[in-house]
């Protein structure tokens, strides 16, 4: 797997995301603007893949 995976922008505000590491050596991805983020993972690739996972919702899918 590619060791340099690009982080997608925040799904809520569009802010730039970053990979952080806690003092317990766990990894998470967080938005630099609104602060939302993933839970903490032991593996950085799990945190990145979770952050980048998106559900595609068609633009014309409003509930009526």
C-alpha positions as CSV (number, residue, x, y, z in Angstrom):
1,X,0.0,0.0,0.0
2,X,1.2,3.5,-0.8
3,X,2.9,5.0,2.3
4,X,2.0,8.5,1.3
5,X,-1.8,8.5,1.2
6,X,-3.3,12.0,0.7
7,X,-5.9,13.0,3.2
8,X,-9.2,14.3,1.9
9,X,-10.6,17.6,3.1
10,X,-12.9,17.7,6.1
11,X,-16.4,16.4,5.0
12,X,-18.1,19.0,7.2
13,X,-16.2,22.3,6.6
14,X,-13.7,21.5,3.9
15,X,-10.7,22.2,6.1
16,X,-7.3,20.7,5.7
17,X,-6.8,17.4,7.7
18,X,-3.7,16.2,9.5
19,X,-2.5,13.0,11.0
20,X,-1.9,13.3,14.8
21,X,-0.3,11.1,17.3
22,X,-1.3,10.9,21.0
23,X,1.1,10.5,24.0
24,X,-0.1,6.9,24.0
25,X,1.3,6.4,20.5
26,X,-2.2,6.1,18.9
27,X,-3.0,7.9,15.6
28,X,-6.0,9.9,14.5
29,X,-6.9,12.3,11.7
30,X,-8.4,15.7,12.6
31,X,-9.6,18.8,10.8
32,X,-7.4,21.8,11.3
33,X,-10.4,24.1,11.2
34,X,-13.4,22.6,13.0
35,X,-11.6,19.9,15.0
36,X,-13.7,16.9,14.0
37,X,-11.8,13.7,13.7
38,X,-11.5,9.9,13.7
39,X,-11.2,7.8,16.8
40,X,-7.7,6.8,17.8
41,X,-6.1,3.8,16.1
42,X,-2.9,1.8,16.7
43,X,-2.1,1.9,13.0
44,X,-1.9,5.2,11.0
45,X,-3.2,3.6,7.8
46,X,-6.4,2.6,9.7
47,X,-6.9,6.2,10.8
48,X,-6.3,7.6,7.2
49,X,-8.5,5.0,5.6
50,X,-11.3,5.8,8.0
51,X,-11.0,9.5,7.4
52,X,-11.0,9.1,3.7
53,X,-14.0,6.8,3.6
54,X,-17.0,8.7,2.2
55,X,-20.5,7.9,1.3
56,X,-21.5,9.3,-2.1
57,X,-24.8,11.0,-1.9
58,X,-26.3,12.3,-5.2
59,X,-26.9,16.1,-5.1
60,X,-30.6,15.7,-6.0
61,X,-31.4,13.3,-3.2
62,X,-33.4,15.7,-1.0
63,X,-36.1,14.0,1.2
64,X,-39.6,15.0,0.3
